[in-house]
Amino acid sequence: MADEGTITPEIRISQLEDSLATETERLQKLFAAYEAQEKDLLDVRAENEVLEKEIIEREIEKEAQESLIAEKDFRIRDLEMKATKADKRVEHLEPELEKMEEKYSREKDRLGKIFNIATELDDDLKLAVTEMKARDDWYVSHMTLFEDLNKAIKERYEMIERAVESERKSQHMARAIEDRVEEMVTARAAEMTIEEAEESVSGAKSDETEAPAEEEPAAEEPAAEEPEVESEAAPEETTTESTETAEEPDATPVATTWADDEDPWADN
């Protein structure tokens, strides 16, 4: 008990450290030995695996050789059987061979005739190609002539269309002028009827004014004024007639401007 009481913690720690170092060294040695044994074990296992693979490969080669030998024997027997069958077949096919040779000679002659025909057709084709090439060259050399002819035909059709269009315009213009003349004649006839009515009315008024003129002298002044009104209306009618007659000759210069595709009477 006295010894234990004299052991200080430092001494205890040093003792533990020494024991730990010895144990660590011992474990390292054991681990190294274990690794060496494990490595030897792995090497042995690898050798065993290699030997097992070699054994398996040899067994496979052996089986392959046995199968090849069996297949070779089978093929030899098969070839012998086929050779026997071929010999028998040759004996039976010799007459057929003679028939086939005869057919071959006939087909050869037929194909020779066909070849001759094909050669003639090829020659004809080459001749046709040459003729077509010459025709194409001729067409190319005269292409400008055909183009000029086509252009002249187009110009002809355009001229015909322009002439037809101008004739249509002239007909339309003539119809418009005729319609305008008819309107003017109708208006003039209406004005003439209006003038005749006014003249009849004025004549009736003059008769009425002449009858009471003897009894009422004072009424003579309005009666005198009415002829003045009629006289004033007459110049106006003459002016309207002159203007209408002046407008009628204007139809000809309007016709000259009808080519602008505009109705000269649209404003009226």
SULSULHU-V94753 format. One record per residue. RES is the residue in three letters. PSI is psi in degrees with one decimal (999 if undefined). Layout:
res->RES psi->PSI
res->RES psi->PSI
//
This chain:
res->MET psi->-32.6
res->ALA psi->-36.3
res->ASP psi->-39.6
res->GLU psi->-32.9
res->GLY psi->-23.6
res->THR psi->-11.1
res->ILE psi->120.0
res->THR psi->163.7
res->PRO psi->-33.2
res->GLU psi->-42.1
res->ILE psi->-38.7
res->ARG psi->-42.5
res->ILE psi->-40.7
res->SER psi->-40.4
res->GLN psi->-44.2
res->LEU psi->-40.8
res->GLU psi->-40.8
res->ASP psi->-44.1
res->SER psi->-37.2
res->LEU psi->-40.1
res->ALA psi->-44.1
res->THR psi->-42.9
res->GLU psi->-39.4
res->THR psi->-42.6
res->GLU psi->-42.6
res->ARG psi->-43.0
res->LEU psi->-37.5
res->GLN psi->-41.3
res->LYS psi->-43.9
res->LEU psi->-41.3
res->PHE psi->-37.7
res->ALA psi->-41.8
res->ALA psi->-40.3
res->TYR psi->-42.9
res->GLU psi->-40.1
res->ALA psi->-43.2
res->GLN psi->-40.2
res->GLU psi->-39.9
res->LYS psi->-42.2
res->ASP psi->-38.5
res->LEU psi->-42.4
res->LEU psi->-42.0
res->ASP psi->-41.6
res->VAL psi->-41.8
res->ARG psi->-41.5
res->ALA psi->-42.0
res->GLU psi->-40.5
res->ASN psi->-43.1
res->GLU psi->-41.4
res->VAL psi->-43.2
res->LEU psi->-40.2
res->GLU psi->-41.9
res->LYS psi->-41.7
res->GLU psi->-40.6
res->ILE psi->-43.6
res->ILE psi->-42.6
res->GLU psi->-39.9
res->ARG psi->-39.1
res->GLU psi->-41.4
res->ILE psi->-43.5
res->GLU psi->-38.5
res->LYS psi->-45.7
res->GLU psi->-38.3
res->ALA psi->-42.6
res->GLN psi->-40.5
res->GLU psi->-41.2
res->SER psi->-38.6
res->LEU psi->-41.0
res->ILE psi->-42.3
res->ALA psi->-42.1
res->GLU psi->-38.4
res->LYS psi->-43.4
res->ASP psi->-40.4
res->PHE psi->-41.8
res->ARG psi->-37.3
res->ILE psi->-44.3
res->ARG psi->-38.6
res->ASP psi->-43.7
res->LEU psi->-39.4
res->GLU psi->-39.8
res->MET psi->-41.5
res->LYS psi->-39.5
res->ALA psi->-40.9
res->THR psi->-44.6
res->LYS psi->-38.3
res->ALA psi->-39.9
res->ASP psi->-43.2
res->LYS psi->-37.6
res->ARG psi->-37.6
res->VAL psi->-39.9
res->GLU psi->-38.3
res->HIS psi->-23.9
res->LEU psi->-6.6
res->GLU psi->-43.5
res->PRO psi->-38.7
res->GLU psi->-34.7
res->LEU psi->-40.9
res->GLU psi->-40.5
res->LYS psi->-40.0
res->MET psi->-36.4
res->GLU psi->-37.9
res->GLU psi->-43.3
res->LYS psi->-38.6
res->TYR psi->-40.9
res->SER psi->-40.7
res->ARG psi->-43.9
res->GLU psi->-35.4
res->LYS psi->-44.5
res->ASP psi->-42.0
res->ARG psi->-43.2
res->LEU psi->-32.5
res->GLY psi->-40.8
res->LYS psi->-42.3
res->ILE psi->-39.8
res->PHE psi->-40.9
res->ASN psi->-43.5
res->ILE psi->-42.3
res->ALA psi->-37.7
res->THR psi->-43.4
res->GLU psi->-42.5
res->LEU psi->-37.8
res->ASP psi->-40.4
res->ASP psi->-43.9
res->ASP psi->-39.0
res->LEU psi->-44.7
res->LYS psi->-40.4
res->LEU psi->-43.4
res->ALA psi->-40.2
res->VAL psi->-40.1
res->THR psi->-43.2
res->GLU psi->-41.6
res->MET psi->-37.9
res->LYS psi->-42.4
res->ALA psi->-39.7
res->ARG psi->-42.1
res->ASP psi->-41.1
res->ASP psi->-41.6
res->TRP psi->-41.7
res->TYR psi->-41.3
res->VAL psi->-41.3
res->SER psi->-28.4
res->HIS psi->17.8
res->MET psi->-39.3
res->THR psi->-36.3
res->LEU psi->-44.5
res->PHE psi->-38.8
res->GLU psi->-42.7
res->ASP psi->-39.1
res->LEU psi->-43.2
res->ASN psi->-41.4
res->LYS psi->-41.8
res->ALA psi->-39.0
res->ILE psi->-43.3
res->LYS psi->-43.7
res->GLU psi->-37.8
res->ARG psi->-47.7
res->TYR psi->-37.8
res->GLU psi->-41.7
res->MET psi->-41.0
res->ILE psi->-44.0
res->GLU psi->-41.7
res->ARG psi->-41.7
res->ALA psi->-41.4
res->VAL psi->-41.0
res->GLU psi->-42.1
res->SER psi->-37.8
res->GLU psi->-38.9
res->ARG psi->-43.5
res->LYS psi->-42.6
res->SER psi->-40.3
res->GLN psi->-42.0
res->HIS psi->-40.9
res->MET psi->-42.5
res->ALA psi->-41.4
res->ARG psi->-39.3
res->ALA psi->-40.7
res->ILE psi->-42.4
res->GLU psi->-41.2
res->ASP psi->-40.3
res->ARG psi->-41.9
res->VAL psi->-42.1
res->GLU psi->-41.1
res->GLU psi->-42.8
res->MET psi->-41.0
res->VAL psi->-42.3
res->THR psi->-44.3
res->ALA psi->-40.6
res->ARG psi->-39.7
res->ALA psi->-40.2
res->ALA psi->-40.7
res->GLU psi->-38.5
res->MET psi->-39.6
res->THR psi->-38.1
res->ILE psi->-41.4
res->GLU psi->-42.6
res->GLU psi->-39.4
res->ALA psi->-41.4
res->GLU psi->-39.6
res->GLU psi->-40.2
res->SER psi->-39.7
res->VAL psi->-44.1
res->SER psi->-36.7
res->GLY psi->-40.8
res->ALA psi->-40.4
res->LYS psi->-39.8
res->SER psi->-35.7
res->ASP psi->-40.7
res->GLU psi->-36.4
res->THR psi->-33.5
res->GLU psi->-33.6
res->ALA psi->-50.9
res->PRO psi->7.6
res->ALA psi->-31.5
res->GLU psi->-34.2
res->GLU psi->-37.0
res->GLU psi->96.6
res->PRO psi->-26.2
res->ALA psi->-21.6
res->ALA psi->-0.1
res->GLU psi->-29.0
res->GLU psi->-46.5
res->PRO psi->-35.8
res->ALA psi->-32.8
res->ALA psi->-29.1
res->GLU psi->-27.9
res->GLU psi->-41.5
res->PRO psi->-32.5
res->GLU psi->-39.6
res->VAL psi->-41.5
res->GLU psi->-36.8
res->SER psi->-35.4
res->GLU psi->-37.1
res->ALA psi->-33.9
res->ALA psi->-45.3
res->PRO psi->-35.2
res->GLU psi->-41.7
res->GLU psi->-39.2
res->THR psi->-36.8
res->THR psi->-40.8
res->THR psi->-40.5
res->GLU psi->-40.8
res->SER psi->-38.3
res->THR psi->-39.6
res->GLU psi->-41.9
res->THR psi->-31.4
res->ALA psi->-30.4
res->GLU psi->-28.3
res->GLU psi->-41.6
res->PRO psi->-18.7
res->ASP psi->-9.9
res->ALA psi->-32.8
res->THR psi->-44.5
res->PRO psi->-28.4
res->VAL psi->-36.4
res->ALA psi->-26.9
res->THR psi->-25.8
res->THR psi->12.7
res->TRP psi->-17.5
res->ALA psi->-7.0
res->ASP psi->8.5
res->ASP psi->33.7
res->GLU psi->143.0
res->ASP psi->113.5
res->PRO psi->-17.9
res->TRP psi->8.4
res->ALA psi->-36.3
res->ASP psi->-24.9
res->ASN psi->999
//
